[in-house]
Amino acid sequence: RVPATSIAISRNGQFAYDETVGMADPQHVLQAQQSSLFRIASATKPITSVTIFSLIEQGKLNLTDKVFGPSGILDIKYGKPPYKPYITDITVDHLLTHTSGGWPNDNTDPMMHNDGWDHIKLITETIANVPLTYPPGTHWAYSNFGYCILGRVIEQVTGQPYEGYVQTNILAPCGITTMQIAKNSERERAPNEVVYVGQYSEDPYKLNVTRMDSHGGWIASSTDLVQFLNHVAGAPGIPALLKPATIKMMTTPAPAYPPGDARYARGWMVRNNGAGNWWHNGSLPGTTSIMVRTPTGFCWAALCNTRSQPSDEIDTAIDQMMWNMVRTVPSWNA
């Protein structure tokens, strides 16, 4: 029941496999191409994280910077004192590590409600009316809303819209020119963007994906995502976007994340404290995505224009499919 799947694989900085199969638009029997653009959902978070760390390298941000209140980056743009408990304690690092203390990815997720609100109203109303459950830094809970706030931090620090700043300063140096923030309706979709197909009564076009910009809003080809992966820490003949010390910090697991081999760092899932694989998946109605970077020189991405229910079933299936593919070629020693 997957209309189209787009896959790209690179080895040591060189593309080894690029293929897209299936229908970009099943109703009109339009074939998908390798250049077809798909919503990538939460595979957006590594892009936002890399942008934050590039600003840290430029001296424009620190992980310990407070976000809200008169002494915060965003000052009182989103509500005025007195704030609810812990709000003014939130730092950039708490947002990166999903340890702000609340606003989890469940049925209360602010990003999935009040679709008519813009960022200012959504953030203002949420920090005023949805209290934090834990002191920041003490509890891990995956938070789309936290990465929405990071988008506003990027805008405040750079003086530019999130989309435009990332396109110019992160994606363009990777040679990526077609990635953009998704629109919400099928009619508004970008040139070369696929049509999303819902399953189990899900409607991919009843979402404010545009508002999800910095936590789940980008559209990309699988080729684009692999180019991005190759540039983050560099590859043979490819300069790195970030310095080694910055990479180490970005891929260090969050202290509050439950112990285990696979752990969340700052915008990435990692293994072996960042010395192993880095990856992120994504899932929305009509969307499944994954991108992976291994310490053995591989980068890959896979995108689909649907998802199953529960969504983790197709996440697991697409991840296993990619591992099976890279292990199929003996000379790769994957």
N, C-alpha and C positions, 0 to 999 in steps of 0.2 A: 504493500500500500504506500510505497514511497515513490512519488512521481519523478523526482530528480535527485541525483546525488552528485556532488562535485568533490573531487579528490586531487590533492597535490602533495608530492613527496620530494624532498630534496635530501641530498647526501653530500656532506662536506661543502655546503654552499652552492651546489649545482643541482638543478632540477633533474630528477631521475624518473618522475612519473607525473603526468598531468592528464586527467581524464574526467569528463562530465558525461553522465548518461541519463537518459530519461527526458521528461517533459517539463520545460519551464512553465508552460501554460497548457495543462491537459485539455481544457475545454476547447481550445483553438488548435490543438495538436502542434504546439510550437516547441521545437527541440531545444533543450538546454545546451549552452556552449561553455567552454572553459572560462570565458569572460563573463558569464552570467553572474549577477550579483544576488546574494542571499542575505537575509537577516542573520546576524551572528549571535544575537542575544547576549548572554553573559560572557562570551568570549571577548566582549568589549572591555571587561575589567582589566586585563593585562595592558591594554592600550592606554587606559586612563592612568594606571600605575606607572608605566614607563614615562608618561608625560609629567606626572608629579615628580618622579625622581630626576628627570632632566632639569626641572625647575630648581630642585634642591642642589644639583650640581652647579647651576648658575648663581647660587646664592640668593635666590628669590624666595625660598621656602626652607623650613626646617620641619623634621618629623614631630618635634615637640611643640610646634606653634599651636596655640589655641585657635579654635575656629569661630565660636560665637561670643558675642558680648563686646563691650568697649575695648577690651584688650585682645580681641580675636581678629583673625584675618577678615572675616565678614562683618565685623563691627556689629551694628544694630540694624543692618539691612533687613534681617529676617526676624522681626519682633523686637520688643524693647524690654529692658529689665523692669521688674524682677523676673528672671527665668525660672522654670521648674528646676528641681534639684538635679545636679550633675551636668546640665546642658553646657555651662561655661567651662567645664572641665575637659570637654571633648577636644582631642588634638587631631592633627592630620594623621598621625600614626594609628590612632584608634579607628579612624574611618578606613584606612588601608587594610587593617588587620581584622575588620569586622568585630571590634571589641568596644564599640561606642556605648554598649549597655542596653540596647533596645532596638526597636524597629526591625524585627526579623522578617525573613522571607517565608511568611505563612499567610493565613487568610486575613491578617491585619496589615499586611505590607502596604504602606502608604502609596507606593508606586502603582498599585493595582486598583486604586479607588480614586474617586473625584477626578475623572479624566478631563473634565473641562477646566481644571485649574492649571495655571502656569507654574513655573518653578517657584516664583516668589510666594505665591499664595499657598502652594503645597507645603513648602518648607516652613513658612511662618505658622500656618495652622497646626502642622504636625508637632513642632517643638513646643508650641503653646498648649496643646491639648492631649498629646500622647506621651505620658511620662516614661522616663527611662526606668527599666526594671533593676539594673545593676549599676554600681559605680563603673565608669569607663575604665577599661583595661583589665577587668576581673572576669569577664565572661565572654565566650565566643558565640556569636550567632550571625550567620550569613545575612548580610543586609544590602539589598539593592539601594535602599534609601541612603545609606552611608556613601555609596559611590555616586549617587545623584548629587550629594553635597560636595563631594570632591570635584565634580564638574564646575560647580559654582566657585570653588576655591581657585581653580585654574583660571576662570574668567576674571576673578577679582585681581589676581596677581599679575596677569598678562594684559588686562584691559581689552581682551578680544573675546569673541564668542568661542565657546569650547570647540565646536566643529572646525571653524576656520583655523584656530591656533594649532590644533592637532594635525590638520591636513598639511599645513605649511611647515611645521617644525618637527613633526615625528614621521608622518607618512611620506611626504615628498622626498626626504633624504633616503628613504627605502625604495624609491622609484615607483611608489604607489600613487596613482592619480585619479582613480575612479571611486575609491571608498568615500562614503558620505553617510549622513544620518538619515535613517529611513523616514518616509512619510507614513501616514496612518492608513490610508484607504487604498484599495486596489487601483482605483482610477488615478491616484497621485503617484504611483510607484515610479521609480527612476527608469530611464532608458536601460534596457538589458537586465532589469530586475525580474526575478521569477515571480510566479503567482503562488501564494501559500495556501495549502490545503489543510483544513481542520479535520480532525477525527473526533469521534465521541461527542458530537455537538459543539466542539470548540470553534470559535470564529476568530481567525487570525486578524481580522480587520475591525474588531471591537476592542482595540487596545490603543492607548496613547503611546506608541513606540517612539515617536519624536521626542516626547518628554523623557524617555528613558536614556537619552543620548549617552551620558557618561557611564551608565551601568549596563546598558543592553541595547543601544540604539543604532550601532553601525550596520551597514550593509557592505559586503565584500565578496570577492571570489576566493576560492580556496588558494589560488595562486598568490593573491594579495596577502593572505594570512601567513603563508610560508615565507614570503619576502620579508614581512615584518619580523617573524621569528628569527630568520637568518641575520637580521641587522641588530637585534637587541643586544646580544653579547658578541656579535661579529662571527665571521666564518672565514675560511681561506679566501683571501681577495676581497672580503667584505668588511668595511669598517664598522665598529660597534657604536651603537647609539649611546651606550652608557659605559662608564669606567668600571674596572673589575671590582673595586671596593663598593661601588654603588650596587652592582649586580649582587654582590654578597649580601648586602643589607636587604635588597628587594626580595631575595629568595631565602631569607632566614625565617623559619617558621614562627608564627605568632605565639608568644609565651602562653596565652590562655587557650590555645587550641588543644583539644584532647590528644594525649600521647598516641603515637602510632607511626608506622612507616610512611604513609602518605599524610601530609599535613598542609594546612593553608599558611602561606607566607604573607606577602603583600601584593595582592592581585594575581597570584599564581598558586596552584596546588604544586607541591614539590615532594620529592623523595630524598632521603639521606641528607636532610638539612640543606637542600639546594644543590648538592653535588650530584644528584641523580636527575631524573626527568623533571621538567617543568611542564605544566599543562593547565588548560581551563576548558571546560565545556559550557554549553549554553542550551537553554530550552525555553521556548515560548510556544503558544498555540501556532502550529504551522511551521515551526522552526526547530531544528536540531543542529548543533555545531560542536566541534571539538578541534583543538589545536594542541600539538605536542612538540616539545624540544627534548632531545635526549643528549646525554653527555658523550655519546659515540658518534656525533656528527649528523644525526637525522633531525629533520623538521618535517612535520606533516600537518595537514588540515583536511577536514571532511565536513561537508555541509549538506543538509537535506531541507526540502521545502514542505516538511510535515513533521509531526511527532506522534508517538503512540501514548497510550495511557496505561499505567503510570509512566511519566516521562523518563524515569530512570531506566526503564527497560530498553528504550532505543538508545539512550546514552551508553549503556553497557554494550549493546550490540554493535554500535558504530565504533566504539573504542576497540573492541575485540577484533572487528573486521580489519581495522587499520594495522593492529599488531600482527594479525595473520598475513596481511599483504606484505609488510616489510620483511617478515621472516621467510617469505616464499622464495626470495632471490638469494641463493646461497652465497654469492660473491659479496653481498652487502654485509654479511655477518651481523645482522641486526639482533 
